[in-house]
Amino acid sequence: MDSAGSGSGQNKVGHEEMLTAANSLDELKHQAINVLNKYLHLSQDLQGNQMLTGDAGATNIVTTEEVQHAQMNIQNRWDHLINTLRSNTHGYMNADSQNSSHIASVAGGLKFT
């Protein structure tokens, strides 16, 4: 399906492009979660080995909880977006097919007198 506008260099968005976008977002999500997981595990190791004590240790606990919360938010929100994109791909293609059929039928409905 062509994007709005005319001329050369038009972008096309179809089934494959939508699935590719969903897969790319999924990969970005995993990269972000992996970074946060590394930080989380390092912080937990430092705390468990009592390498951070006093104010540093208390701050580390709070920061670790914030990182864990951010990770859950990223996963939930990105999963919702990715699933929505993937599940709506079929409907998008059906709508494109229906629109094409409707547009093709316009000429048959025109009457010149």
MOPAC internal coordinates of N, CA, C and O (Angstrom, degrees):
PM7 1SCF
backbone

  N    0.0000 0     0.00 0     0.00 0    0    0    0
  C    1.4385 1     0.00 0     0.00 0    1    0    0
  C    1.5136 1   107.64 1     0.00 0    2    1    0
  O    1.2310 1   119.61 1   -50.74 1    3    2    1
  N    1.3369 1   118.35 1   129.26 1    3    2    1
  C    1.4517 1   122.36 1   179.79 1    5    3    2
  C    1.5044 1   110.33 1   -75.30 1    6    5    3
  O    1.2310 1   121.02 1   -33.86 1    7    6    5
  N    1.3206 1   115.65 1   146.14 1    7    6    5
  C    1.4577 1   119.38 1   174.00 1    9    7    6
  C    1.5057 1   108.68 1   -75.98 1   10    9    7
  O    1.2310 1   120.46 1   -12.17 1   11   10    9
  N    1.3134 1   116.73 1   167.83 1   11   10    9
  C    1.4530 1   121.19 1  -179.78 1   13   11   10
  C    1.5160 1   109.40 1   -60.95 1   14   13   11
  O    1.2310 1   121.27 1   -32.86 1   15   14   13
  N    1.3083 1   115.18 1   147.14 1   15   14   13
  C    1.4569 1   119.38 1   178.06 1   17   15   14
  C    1.5026 1   109.95 1   111.37 1   18   17   15
  O    1.2310 1   121.79 1    -7.24 1   19   18   17
  N    1.3025 1   114.17 1   172.76 1   19   18   17
  C    1.4525 1   118.56 1  -179.87 1   21   19   18
  C    1.5077 1   108.89 1  -134.40 1   22   21   19
  O    1.2310 1   121.36 1    -8.46 1   23   22   21
  N    1.3038 1   115.00 1   171.54 1   23   22   21
  C    1.4446 1   119.95 1   178.48 1   25   23   22
  C    1.5079 1   110.99 1   101.20 1   26   25   23
  O    1.2310 1   121.88 1    -0.94 1   27   26   25
  N    1.3220 1   114.02 1   179.06 1   27   26   25
  C    1.4555 1   118.33 1  -178.01 1   29   27   26
  C    1.5216 1   110.27 1   -79.11 1   30   29   27
  O    1.2310 1   121.17 1   -16.14 1   31   30   29
  N    1.3084 1   115.37 1   163.86 1   31   30   29
  C    1.4567 1   120.57 1   178.21 1   33   31   30
  C    1.5181 1   113.71 1    81.11 1   34   33   31
  O    1.2310 1   120.37 1  -161.62 1   35   34   33
  N    1.3276 1   116.90 1    18.38 1   35   34   33
  C    1.4600 1   119.43 1   179.38 1   37   35   34
  C    1.5150 1   109.87 1   -68.69 1   38   37   35
  O    1.2310 1   121.37 1   -36.63 1   39   38   37
  N    1.3098 1   114.98 1   143.37 1   39   38   37
  C    1.4573 1   120.56 1   174.18 1   41   39   38
  C    1.5060 1   108.49 1   -88.60 1   42   41   39
  O    1.2310 1   121.22 1   -35.97 1   43   42   41
  N    1.3094 1   115.27 1   144.03 1   43   42   41
  C    1.4602 1   120.30 1   177.15 1   45   43   42
  C    1.5147 1   108.64 1  -115.24 1   46   45   43
  O    1.2310 1   121.50 1   -43.03 1   47   46   45
  N    1.3240 1   114.74 1   136.97 1   47   46   45
  C    1.4525 1   120.45 1   177.03 1   49   47   46
  C    1.5121 1   107.26 1  -122.61 1   50   49   47
  O    1.2310 1   121.36 1   -59.85 1   51   50   49
  N    1.2954 1   115.00 1   120.15 1   51   50   49
  C    1.4513 1   120.66 1   178.96 1   53   51   50
  C    1.5129 1   109.52 1  -139.64 1   54   53   51
  O    1.2310 1   121.46 1    13.10 1   55   54   53
  N    1.3025 1   114.81 1  -166.90 1   55   54   53
  C    1.4615 1   123.06 1  -177.63 1   57   55   54
  C    1.5245 1   111.24 1   -54.29 1   58   57   55
  O    1.2310 1   120.34 1   128.67 1   59   58   57
  N    1.3204 1   116.96 1   -51.33 1   59   58   57
  C    1.4678 1   120.96 1  -176.78 1   61   59   58
  C    1.5240 1   111.92 1   -63.85 1   62   61   59
  O    1.2310 1   120.46 1   138.94 1   63   62   61
  N    1.3262 1   116.73 1   -41.06 1   63   62   61
  C    1.4639 1   120.57 1  -179.80 1   65   63   62
  C    1.5272 1   111.32 1   -64.68 1   66   65   63
  O    1.2310 1   120.70 1   141.42 1   67   66   65
  N    1.3223 1   116.26 1   -38.58 1   67   66   65
  C    1.4648 1   119.93 1   179.16 1   69   67   66
  C    1.5272 1   110.78 1   -67.85 1   70   69   67
  O    1.2310 1   120.22 1   138.68 1   71   70   69
  N    1.3216 1   117.18 1   -41.32 1   71   70   69
  C    1.4633 1   120.19 1   178.23 1   73   71   70
  C    1.5264 1   110.96 1   -67.98 1   74   73   71
  O    1.2310 1   120.47 1   142.36 1   75   74   73
  N    1.3280 1   116.71 1   -37.64 1   75   74   73
  C    1.4629 1   120.46 1   176.99 1   77   75   74
  C    1.5220 1   110.22 1   -62.82 1   78   77   75
  O    1.2310 1   120.29 1   137.87 1   79   78   77
  N    1.3317 1   117.06 1   -42.13 1   79   78   77
  C    1.4694 1   120.82 1   178.04 1   81   79   78
  C    1.5265 1   110.23 1   -62.15 1   82   81   79
  O    1.2310 1   120.15 1   136.26 1   83   82   81
  N    1.3179 1   117.32 1   -43.74 1   83   82   81
  C    1.4718 1   121.13 1   178.97 1   85   83   82
  C    1.5254 1   110.60 1   -62.13 1   86   85   83
  O    1.2310 1   120.23 1   137.50 1   87   86   85
  N    1.3235 1   117.16 1   -42.50 1   87   86   85
  C    1.4623 1   120.56 1   179.42 1   89   87   86
  C    1.5255 1   111.42 1   -66.04 1   90   89   87
  O    1.2310 1   120.52 1   141.41 1   91   90   89
  N    1.3334 1   116.62 1   -38.59 1   91   90   89
  C    1.4719 1   120.58 1   177.89 1   93   91   90
  C    1.5216 1   110.88 1   -64.84 1   94   93   91
  O    1.2310 1   120.44 1   137.37 1   95   94   93
  N    1.3236 1   116.76 1   -42.63 1   95   94   93
  C    1.4634 1   120.36 1   177.42 1   97   95   94
  C    1.5242 1   111.09 1   -63.73 1   98   97   95
  O    1.2310 1   120.66 1   141.64 1   99   98   97
  N    1.3144 1   116.35 1   -38.36 1   99   98   97
  C    1.4618 1   120.80 1   178.32 1  101   99   98
  C    1.5275 1   110.37 1   -62.77 1  102  101   99
  O    1.2310 1   120.29 1   137.76 1  103  102  101
  N    1.3189 1   117.05 1   -42.24 1  103  102  101
  C    1.4652 1   121.43 1   178.61 1  105  103  102
  C    1.5292 1   110.64 1   -64.65 1  106  105  103
  O    1.2310 1   119.91 1   136.16 1  107  106  105
  N    1.3279 1   117.77 1   -43.84 1  107  106  105
  C    1.4668 1   121.29 1   177.59 1  109  107  106
  C    1.5287 1   111.18 1   -61.29 1  110  109  107
  O    1.2310 1   121.01 1   139.60 1  111  110  109
  N    1.3302 1   115.68 1   -40.40 1  111  110  109
  C    1.4633 1   120.18 1   177.74 1  113  111  110
  C    1.5217 1   110.49 1   -59.65 1  114  113  111
  O    1.2310 1   120.65 1   133.16 1  115  114  113
  N    1.3315 1   116.36 1   -46.84 1  115  114  113
  C    1.4697 1   120.42 1  -179.22 1  117  115  114
  C    1.5287 1   111.25 1   -63.93 1  118  117  115
  O    1.2310 1   120.10 1   142.41 1  119  118  117
  N    1.3219 1   117.40 1   -37.59 1  119  118  117
  C    1.4658 1   119.98 1   177.81 1  121  119  118
  C    1.5275 1   110.67 1   -63.35 1  122  121  119
  O    1.2310 1   120.44 1   134.40 1  123  122  121
  N    1.3260 1   116.77 1   -45.60 1  123  122  121
  C    1.4670 1   120.69 1   179.69 1  125  123  122
  C    1.5232 1   111.03 1   -63.33 1  126  125  123
  O    1.2310 1   120.32 1   136.62 1  127  126  125
  N    1.3154 1   116.99 1   -43.38 1  127  126  125
  C    1.4655 1   121.02 1  -179.66 1  129  127  126
  C    1.5229 1   110.79 1   -65.93 1  130  129  127
  O    1.2310 1   120.32 1   141.77 1  131  130  129
  N    1.3289 1   116.99 1   -38.23 1  131  130  129
  C    1.4666 1   119.76 1   178.44 1  133  131  130
  C    1.5247 1   111.41 1   -62.41 1  134  133  131
  O    1.2310 1   120.11 1   138.26 1  135  134  133
  N    1.3279 1   117.40 1   -41.74 1  135  134  133
  C    1.4663 1   120.76 1   178.09 1  137  135  134
  C    1.5226 1   109.99 1   -62.68 1  138  137  135
  O    1.2310 1   120.71 1   134.28 1  139  138  137
  N    1.3352 1   116.25 1   -45.72 1  139  138  137
  C    1.4583 1   119.74 1   179.82 1  141  139  138
  C    1.5246 1   111.71 1   -65.29 1  142  141  139
  O    1.2310 1   120.18 1   142.80 1  143  142  141
  N    1.3228 1   117.26 1   -37.20 1  143  142  141
  C    1.4722 1   120.99 1   177.24 1  145  143  142
  C    1.5318 1   111.32 1   -62.84 1  146  145  143
  O    1.2310 1   120.73 1   137.45 1  147  146  145
  N    1.3403 1   116.20 1   -42.55 1  147  146  145
  C    1.4647 1   119.60 1   178.54 1  149  147  146
  C    1.5143 1   110.46 1   -60.42 1  150  149  147
  O    1.2310 1   120.61 1   134.84 1  151  150  149
  N    1.3236 1   116.44 1   -45.16 1  151  150  149
  C    1.4615 1   120.21 1   178.85 1  153  151  150
  C    1.5277 1   110.41 1   -62.41 1  154  153  151
  O    1.2310 1   121.05 1   135.05 1  155  154  153
  N    1.3163 1   115.60 1   -44.95 1  155  154  153
  C    1.4607 1   120.88 1  -178.93 1  157  155  154
  C    1.5314 1   111.20 1   -59.48 1  158  157  155
  O    1.2310 1   120.23 1   132.39 1  159  158  157
  N    1.3323 1   117.16 1   -47.61 1  159  158  157
  C    1.4594 1   121.12 1  -178.57 1  161  159  158
  C    1.5330 1   111.54 1   -66.69 1  162  161  159
  O    1.2310 1   120.70 1   140.28 1  163  162  161
  N    1.3123 1   116.27 1   -39.72 1  163  162  161
  C    1.4653 1   119.23 1   177.61 1  165  163  162
  C    1.5320 1   110.31 1   -62.93 1  166  165  163
  O    1.2310 1   120.86 1   135.68 1  167  166  165
  N    1.3117 1   115.95 1   -44.32 1  167  166  165
  C    1.4684 1   119.81 1   179.17 1  169  167  166
  C    1.5180 1   111.70 1   -62.95 1  170  169  167
  O    1.2310 1   120.76 1   138.03 1  171  170  169
  N    1.3292 1   116.15 1   -41.97 1  171  170  169
  C    1.4623 1   119.55 1   178.55 1  173  171  170
  C    1.5269 1   111.46 1   -65.28 1  174  173  171
  O    1.2310 1   120.52 1   141.40 1  175  174  173
  N    1.3309 1   116.62 1   -38.60 1  175  174  173
  C    1.4718 1   120.32 1   177.58 1  177  175  174
  C    1.5304 1   110.96 1   -63.71 1  178  177  175
  O    1.2310 1   120.95 1   135.84 1  179  178  177
  N    1.3274 1   115.79 1   -44.16 1  179  178  177
  C    1.4660 1   119.77 1   179.00 1  181  179  178
  C    1.5255 1   110.78 1   -60.95 1  182  181  179
  O    1.2310 1   121.30 1   136.74 1  183  182  181
  N    1.3115 1   115.12 1   -43.26 1  183  182  181
  C    1.4659 1   119.88 1  -179.45 1  185  183  182
  C    1.5271 1   110.42 1   -68.18 1  186  185  183
  O    1.2310 1   120.63 1   136.35 1  187  186  185
  N    1.3248 1   116.40 1   -43.65 1  187  186  185
  C    1.4697 1   120.77 1  -178.78 1  189  187  186
  C    1.5099 1   112.68 1   -64.52 1  190  189  187
  O    1.2310 1   120.45 1   146.08 1  191  190  189
  N    1.3181 1   116.74 1   -33.92 1  191  190  189
  C    1.4625 1   121.15 1   179.59 1  193  191  190
  C    1.5211 1   112.05 1   -88.75 1  194  193  191
  O    1.2310 1   121.03 1  -172.58 1  195  194  193
  N    1.2997 1   115.64 1     7.42 1  195  194  193
  C    1.4623 1   123.67 1   179.14 1  197  195  194
  C    1.5302 1   112.04 1    53.02 1  198  197  195
  O    1.2310 1   121.51 1  -141.15 1  199  198  197
  N    1.3390 1   114.73 1    38.85 1  199  198  197
  C    1.4612 1   120.17 1   176.65 1  201  199  198
  C    1.5211 1   110.53 1   -84.20 1  202  201  199
  O    1.2310 1   120.79 1   162.12 1  203  202  201
  N    1.3170 1   116.10 1   -17.88 1  203  202  201
  C    1.4569 1   121.21 1   175.51 1  205  203  202
  C    1.5223 1   107.41 1  -118.92 1  206  205  203
  O    1.2310 1   120.78 1   -61.41 1  207  206  205
  N    1.3024 1   116.12 1   118.59 1  207  206  205
  C    1.4575 1   120.20 1   179.50 1  209  207  206
  C    1.5156 1   108.90 1  -129.01 1  210  209  207
  O    1.2310 1   120.60 1    -8.80 1  211  210  209
  N    1.2836 1   116.45 1   171.20 1  211  210  209
  C    1.4605 1   121.10 1   178.70 1  213  211  210
  C    1.5156 1   111.75 1    65.98 1  214  213  211
  O    1.2310 1   121.02 1    38.19 1  215  214  213
  N    1.3335 1   115.65 1  -141.81 1  215  214  213
  C    1.4639 1   120.95 1  -178.75 1  217  215  214
  C    1.5258 1   112.13 1   -61.20 1  218  217  215
  O    1.2310 1   120.36 1   141.64 1  219  218  217
  N    1.3238 1   116.92 1   -38.36 1  219  218  217
  C    1.4712 1   120.46 1   179.53 1  221  219  218
  C    1.5303 1   110.64 1   -62.14 1  222  221  219
  O    1.2310 1   120.48 1   137.82 1  223  222  221
  N    1.3119 1   116.68 1   -42.18 1  223  222  221
  C    1.4613 1   120.67 1   179.06 1  225  223  222
  C    1.5130 1   112.07 1   -65.84 1  226  225  223
  O    1.2310 1   120.38 1   137.48 1  227  226  225
  N    1.3370 1   116.87 1   -42.52 1  227  226  225
  C    1.4707 1   120.78 1   178.91 1  229  227  226
  C    1.5187 1   110.82 1   -64.83 1  230  229  227
  O    1.2310 1   120.91 1   137.97 1  231  230  229
  N    1.3383 1   115.86 1   -42.03 1  231  230  229
  C    1.4686 1   120.02 1   178.20 1  233  231  230
  C    1.5178 1   110.62 1   -64.79 1  234  233  231
  O    1.2310 1   120.44 1   141.90 1  235  234  233
  N    1.3254 1   116.77 1   -38.10 1  235  234  233
  C    1.4565 1   121.14 1   178.71 1  237  235  234
  C    1.5249 1   111.19 1   -62.13 1  238  237  235
  O    1.2310 1   119.91 1   139.86 1  239  238  237
  N    1.3096 1   117.78 1   -40.14 1  239  238  237
  C    1.4691 1   121.06 1   178.89 1  241  239  238
  C    1.5246 1   110.22 1   -63.20 1  242  241  239
  O    1.2310 1   120.41 1   134.41 1  243  242  241
  N    1.3230 1   116.82 1   -45.59 1  243  242  241
  C    1.4655 1   120.73 1   179.55 1  245  243  242
  C    1.5290 1   110.31 1   -63.69 1  246  245  243
  O    1.2310 1   120.58 1   134.35 1  247  246  245
  N    1.3207 1   116.50 1   -45.65 1  247  246  245
  C    1.4679 1   120.69 1  -179.13 1  249  247  246
  C    1.5240 1   110.96 1   -63.54 1  250  249  247
  O    1.2310 1   120.52 1   139.68 1  251  250  249
  N    1.3134 1   116.62 1   -40.32 1  251  250  249
  C    1.4607 1   120.74 1   178.70 1  253  251  250
  C    1.5245 1   111.02 1   -61.91 1  254  253  251
  O    1.2310 1   120.42 1   138.35 1  255  254  253
  N    1.3108 1   116.79 1   -41.65 1  255  254  253
  C    1.4721 1   120.61 1   177.27 1  257  255  254
  C    1.5211 1   110.55 1   -64.22 1  258  257  255
  O    1.2310 1   120.15 1   140.10 1  259  258  257
  N    1.3247 1   117.32 1   -39.90 1  259  258  257
  C    1.4665 1   120.85 1   178.75 1  261  259  258
  C    1.5301 1   111.21 1   -65.46 1  262  261  259
  O    1.2310 1   120.64 1   139.83 1  263  262  261
  N    1.3367 1   116.38 1   -40.17 1  263  262  261
  C    1.4628 1   120.68 1   177.87 1  265  263  262
  C    1.5222 1   110.02 1   -64.36 1  266  265  263
  O    1.2310 1   120.33 1   137.56 1  267  266  265
  N    1.3183 1   116.97 1   -42.44 1  267  266  265
  C    1.4591 1   120.87 1   179.21 1  269  267  266
  C    1.5341 1   110.49 1   -63.34 1  270  269  267
  O    1.2310 1   120.48 1   139.19 1  271  270  269
  N    1.3218 1   116.69 1   -40.81 1  271  270  269
  C    1.4625 1   121.09 1   177.76 1  273  271  270
  C    1.5359 1   110.74 1   -64.82 1  274  273  271
  O    1.2310 1   120.11 1   136.83 1  275  274  273
  N    1.3201 1   117.40 1   -43.17 1  275  274  273
  C    1.4691 1   121.48 1   177.90 1  277  275  274
  C    1.5249 1   110.61 1   -61.80 1  278  277  275
  O    1.2310 1   120.66 1   139.60 1  279  278  277
  N    1.3212 1   116.34 1   -40.40 1  279  278  277
  C    1.4641 1   120.85 1   179.34 1  281  279  278
  C    1.5284 1   110.71 1   -61.89 1  282  281  279
  O    1.2310 1   120.38 1   135.23 1  283  282  281
  N    1.3168 1   116.87 1   -44.77 1  283  282  281
  C    1.4697 1   120.33 1   179.49 1  285  283  282
  C    1.5282 1   110.27 1   -63.41 1  286  285  283
  O    1.2310 1   120.31 1   138.05 1  287  286  285
  N    1.3350 1   117.01 1   -41.95 1  287  286  285
  C    1.4667 1   120.06 1   178.64 1  289  287  286
  C    1.5140 1   111.92 1   -62.76 1  290  289  287
  O    1.2310 1   120.51 1   135.57 1  291  290  289
  N    1.3237 1   116.62 1   -44.43 1  291  290  289
  C    1.4633 1   120.37 1   178.50 1  293  291  290
  C    1.5160 1   109.93 1   -59.60 1  294  293  291
  O    1.2310 1   120.76 1   131.29 1  295  294  293
  N    1.3065 1   116.15 1   -48.71 1  295  294  293
  C    1.4630 1   119.67 1  -177.53 1  297  295  294
  C    1.5265 1   111.08 1   -62.23 1  298  297  295
  O    1.2310 1   119.95 1   132.74 1  299  298  297
  N    1.3202 1   117.69 1   -47.26 1  299  298  297
  C    1.4636 1   120.60 1  -177.94 1  301  299  298
  C    1.5213 1   112.10 1   -64.83 1  302  301  299
  O    1.2310 1   120.34 1   132.57 1  303  302  301
  N    1.3192 1   116.95 1   -47.43 1  303  302  301
  C    1.4698 1   120.17 1  -177.08 1  305  303  302
  C    1.5211 1   111.69 1   -69.31 1  306  305  303
  O    1.2310 1   120.27 1   135.94 1  307  306  305
  N    1.3185 1   117.08 1   -44.06 1  307  306  305
  C    1.4492 1   119.60 1  -179.63 1  309  307  306
  C    1.5231 1   110.94 1   -68.30 1  310  309  307
  O    1.2310 1   120.03 1   140.43 1  311  310  309
  N    1.3392 1   117.55 1   -39.57 1  311  310  309
  C    1.4679 1   119.91 1   176.92 1  313  311  310
  C    1.5243 1   110.54 1   -59.96 1  314  313  311
  O    1.2310 1   120.55 1   137.77 1  315  314  313
  N    1.3182 1   116.55 1   -42.23 1  315  314  313
  C    1.4699 1   120.21 1   178.73 1  317  315  314
  C    1.5285 1   110.36 1   -61.77 1  318  317  315
  O    1.2310 1   120.14 1   133.76 1  319  318  317
  N    1.3230 1   117.34 1   -46.24 1  319  318  317
  C    1.4594 1   121.54 1   179.20 1  321  319  318
  C    1.5221 1   111.45 1   -62.11 1  322  321  319
  O    1.2310 1   120.65 1   132.80 1  323  322  321
  N    1.3192 1   116.36 1   -47.20 1  323  322  321
  C    1.4665 1   121.27 1  -178.33 1  325  323  322
  C    1.5255 1   110.55 1   -64.28 1  326  325  323
  O    1.2310 1   119.88 1   135.38 1  327  326  325
  N    1.3190 1   117.84 1   -44.62 1  327  326  325
  C    1.4699 1   121.13 1   178.97 1  329  327  326
  C    1.5179 1   111.53 1   -64.44 1  330  329  327
  O    1.2310 1   120.37 1   140.85 1  331  330  329
  N    1.3340 1   116.90 1   -39.15 1  331  330  329
  C    1.4630 1   120.85 1   177.58 1  333  331  330
  C    1.5191 1   110.21 1   -63.03 1  334  333  331
  O    1.2310 1   120.56 1   134.40 1  335  334  333
  N    1.3204 1   116.53 1   -45.60 1  335  334  333
  C    1.4597 1   120.62 1   179.44 1  337  335  334
  C    1.5210 1   111.16 1   -61.63 1  338  337  335
  O    1.2310 1   120.55 1   133.59 1  339  338  337
  N    1.3191 1   116.56 1   -46.41 1  339  338  337
  C    1.4695 1   119.80 1  -179.59 1  341  339  338
  C    1.5296 1   111.83 1   -66.55 1  342  341  339
  O    1.2310 1   119.94 1   137.82 1  343  342  341
  N    1.3175 1   117.72 1   -42.18 1  343  342  341
  C    1.4688 1   119.36 1  -176.74 1  345  343  342
  C    1.5193 1   112.31 1   -72.89 1  346  345  343
  O    1.2310 1   120.02 1   153.64 1  347  346  345
  N    1.3310 1   117.57 1   -26.36 1  347  346  345
  C    1.4569 1   119.91 1  -179.99 1  349  347  346
  C    1.5163 1   113.58 1   -88.00 1  350  349  347
  O    1.2310 1   120.37 1   174.43 1  351  350  349
  N    1.3208 1   116.90 1    -5.57 1  351  350  349
  C    1.4622 1   120.33 1   178.98 1  353  351  350
  C    1.5232 1   110.72 1   -59.43 1  354  353  351
  O    1.2310 1   120.42 1   135.21 1  355  354  353
  N    1.3190 1   116.80 1   -44.79 1  355  354  353
  C    1.4701 1   120.48 1  -179.46 1  357  355  354
  C    1.5304 1   110.51 1   -63.02 1  358  357  355
  O    1.2310 1   120.39 1   134.41 1  359  358  357
  N    1.3225 1   116.86 1   -45.59 1  359  358  357
  C    1.4649 1   120.57 1   179.28 1  361  359  358
  C    1.5143 1   112.09 1   -63.56 1  362  361  359
  O    1.2310 1   120.34 1   143.43 1  363  362  361
  N    1.3180 1   116.95 1   -36.57 1  363  362  361
  C    1.4594 1   122.00 1   177.98 1  365  363  362
  C    1.5244 1   109.80 1   -62.26 1  366  365  363
  O    1.2310 1   120.63 1   134.89 1  367  366  365
  N    1.3226 1   116.39 1   -45.11 1  367  366  365
  C    1.4624 1   120.01 1  -179.29 1  369  367  366
  C    1.5239 1   110.80 1   -67.81 1  370  369  367
  O    1.2310 1   119.72 1   143.21 1  371  370  369
  N    1.3442 1   118.14 1   -36.79 1  371  370  369
  C    1.4578 1   120.71 1   176.36 1  373  371  370
  C    1.5189 1   110.69 1   -64.46 1  374  373  371
  O    1.2310 1   120.37 1   137.99 1  375  374  373
  N    1.3350 1   116.89 1   -42.01 1  375  374  373
  C    1.4639 1   120.94 1   179.21 1  377  375  374
  C    1.5162 1   110.02 1   -63.24 1  378  377  375
  O    1.2310 1   119.74 1   140.19 1  379  378  377
  N    1.3213 1   118.10 1   -39.81 1  379  378  377
  C    1.4625 1   121.54 1   178.29 1  381  379  378
  C    1.5177 1   110.55 1   -62.57 1  382  381  379
  O    1.2310 1   120.83 1   136.43 1  383  382  381
  N    1.3240 1   116.01 1   -43.57 1  383  382  381
  C    1.4673 1   120.37 1   179.30 1  385  383  382
  C    1.5293 1   110.88 1   -64.65 1  386  385  383
  O    1.2310 1   120.43 1   136.54 1  387  386  385
  N    1.3329 1   116.79 1   -43.46 1  387  386  385
  C    1.4630 1   120.71 1   178.78 1  389  387  386
  C    1.5181 1   111.22 1   -64.29 1  390  389  387
  O    1.2310 1   120.24 1   136.81 1  391  390  389
  N    1.3170 1   117.15 1   -43.19 1  391  390  389
  C    1.4637 1   120.55 1   178.70 1  393  391  390
  C    1.5147 1   111.20 1   -62.01 1  394  393  391
  O    1.2310 1   120.48 1   138.88 1  395  394  393
  N    1.3204 1   116.70 1   -41.12 1  395  394  393
  C    1.4598 1   120.94 1   178.19 1  397  395  394
  C    1.5265 1   110.42 1   -61.06 1  398  397  395
  O    1.2310 1   120.57 1   137.62 1  399  398  397
  N    1.3252 1   116.51 1   -42.38 1  399  398  397
  C    1.4611 1   121.14 1   178.84 1  401  399  398
  C    1.5292 1   111.03 1   -64.39 1  402  401  399
  O    1.2310 1   120.43 1   136.89 1  403  402  401
  N    1.3255 1   116.79 1   -43.11 1  403  402  401
  C    1.4624 1   120.56 1   179.00 1  405  403  402
  C    1.5225 1   111.57 1   -64.14 1  406  405  403
  O    1.2310 1   120.56 1   137.91 1  407  406  405
  N    1.3118 1   116.53 1   -42.09 1  407  406  405
  C    1.4655 1   120.25 1   179.96 1  409  407  406
  C    1.5226 1   110.08 1   -65.20 1  410  409  407
  O    1.2310 1   120.35 1   139.35 1  411  410  409
  N    1.3285 1   116.93 1   -40.65 1  411  410  409
  C    1.4631 1   120.81 1   179.85 1  413  411  410
  C    1.5209 1   111.30 1   -65.00 1  414  413  411
  O    1.2310 1   119.56 1   151.42 1  415  414  413
  N    1.3151 1   118.44 1   -28.58 1  415  414  413
  C    1.4618 1   121.15 1  -177.75 1  417  415  414
  C    1.5266 1   112.71 1   -82.74 1  418  417  415
  O    1.2310 1   119.79 1   169.97 1  419  418  417
  N    1.3172 1   118.01 1   -10.03 1  419  418  417
  C    1.4754 1   120.44 1  -178.36 1  421  419  418
  C    1.5173 1   111.10 1   -61.40 1  422  421  419
  O    1.2310 1   120.32 1   135.10 1  423  422  421
  N    1.3065 1   116.99 1   -44.90 1  423  422  421
  C    1.4688 1   119.97 1  -177.17 1  425  423  422
  C    1.5229 1   111.50 1   -60.08 1  426  425  423
  O    1.2310 1   119.96 1   143.82 1  427  426  425
  N    1.3265 1   117.69 1   -36.18 1  427  426  425
  C    1.4629 1   121.46 1  -179.64 1  429  427  426
  C    1.5210 1   111.74 1   -68.40 1  430  429  427
  O    1.2310 1   119.98 1   157.09 1  431  430  429
  N    1.3096 1   117.65 1   -22.91 1  431  430  429
  C    1.4570 1   121.25 1  -179.13 1  433  431  430
  C    1.5080 1   113.81 1   -90.34 1  434  433  431
  O    1.2310 1   120.01 1   173.53 1  435  434  433
  N    1.3253 1   117.59 1    -6.47 1  435  434  433
  C    1.4678 1   120.34 1  -179.82 1  437  435  434
  C    1.5237 1   109.97 1   -82.98 1  438  437  435
  O    1.2310 1   121.00 1   -45.62 1  439  438  437
  N    1.3129 1   115.68 1   134.38 1  439  438  437
  C    1.4622 1   120.80 1   177.58 1  441  439  438
  C    1.5087 1   107.70 1  -126.21 1  442  441  439
  O    1.2310 1   121.37 1   -52.80 1  443  442  441
  N    1.2921 1   114.99 1   127.20 1  443  442  441
  C    1.4516 1   120.63 1   178.08 1  445  443  442
  C    1.5266 1   108.99 1  -103.25 1  446  445  443
  O    1.2310 1   121.17 1   -52.00 1  447  446  445
  N    1.3036 1   115.37 1   128.00 1  447  446  445
  C    1.4795 1   118.00 1   178.82 1  449  447  446
  C    1.4954 1   110.32 1  -118.68 1  450  449  447
  O    1.2310 1   120.10 1   180.00 1  451  450  449

